[in-house]
Amino acid sequence: MPLHIATPLLASPALSAAAGRDVWLKLEAVQPPGSFKIRGVGLPMTVVVPQTTSAHARQAIAQYGAEVVVHGRAWDEARTLAQLQAWHAGLHALP
């Protein structure tokens, strides 16, 4: 089974009427893994995790090709570093 498929693009009459223009919905949640996140497959990525993240979870993230950076004792500290790194690089941090 592939990890990524072409997903449907559906018109939304209700949203189109409310917006006064055509609105289309791209149904990424129907990807085989059940997530839109699969769109990032193959893109370079750095994942910042707190010190409390298990070695098993870090290995799993790294196996998908991401660079894993361990920072802080809590998610808030890790997220802050991720946002700063993204800002300095002119990129976007995804929660």
C-alpha positions in Angstrom: 0.0 0.0 0.0 1.4 3.4 -0.9 2.0 6.1 1.8 0.7 8.9 -0.5 -2.2 9.0 -2.9 -3.9 11.7 -5.0 -6.7 12.9 -2.7 -10.1 14.3 -3.8 -10.8 18.0 -4.3 -14.4 18.8 -3.5 -16.4 21.9 -4.0 -18.2 23.3 -0.9 -21.4 25.0 -1.8 -22.1 26.1 1.8 -18.6 27.7 2.3 -18.7 29.1 -1.2 -22.0 30.9 -0.5 -20.7 32.2 2.9 -17.4 33.4 1.3 -18.9 34.8 -1.9 -16.4 32.9 -4.0 -15.6 29.3 -4.9 -14.2 27.3 -2.0 -12.7 23.9 -2.5 -11.7 21.3 0.1 -8.7 19.1 -0.3 -9.3 15.9 1.7 -5.8 15.0 2.9 -7.2 13.0 5.8 -8.0 10.2 3.4 -4.3 9.5 2.9 -3.5 5.9 3.8 -1.8 6.9 7.1 -4.9 9.0 7.9 -3.0 12.3 8.0 -2.1 15.3 5.9 1.4 15.1 7.4 2.4 12.5 4.9 2.8 15.5 2.4 6.2 16.2 4.1 7.7 12.8 3.1 11.1 13.3 1.6 11.5 16.9 2.8 14.4 17.8 5.0 13.2 18.3 8.6 14.5 19.0 12.1 12.4 17.9 15.0 13.0 19.5 18.4 12.0 17.3 21.3 12.3 17.8 25.1 14.7 15.7 27.2 11.7 13.7 28.4 11.2 12.1 24.9 12.1 8.5 25.1 15.1 7.1 23.1 12.7 4.9 21.3 10.7 7.9 20.1 13.8 9.7 19.1 15.0 6.7 17.1 11.6 6.4 15.4 11.7 10.1 14.3 15.3 9.7 13.1 14.5 6.6 11.1 12.2 8.7 8.9 15.1 10.9 8.0 14.6 13.8 10.4 17.4 15.5 12.4 16.5 15.2 16.0 17.4 18.0 18.4 16.9 17.5 22.1 16.3 20.7 24.1 14.6 21.6 27.3 12.7 19.8 30.0 9.3 20.4 28.6 7.5 20.8 25.3 7.2 24.5 25.7 11.0 24.9 25.8 11.5 22.6 22.8 8.8 24.4 20.8 10.4 27.8 21.6 13.8 26.6 20.2 12.1 25.2 17.1 10.3 28.5 16.5 13.5 30.4 16.9 15.5 28.2 14.6 12.8 28.4 12.0 12.6 32.2 12.2 16.4 32.5 11.9 16.3 30.2 8.8 13.3 32.0 7.2 11.2 28.9 7.6 8.0 27.9 9.4 7.8 25.8 12.5 5.0 23.3 12.5 3.6 22.3 15.9 
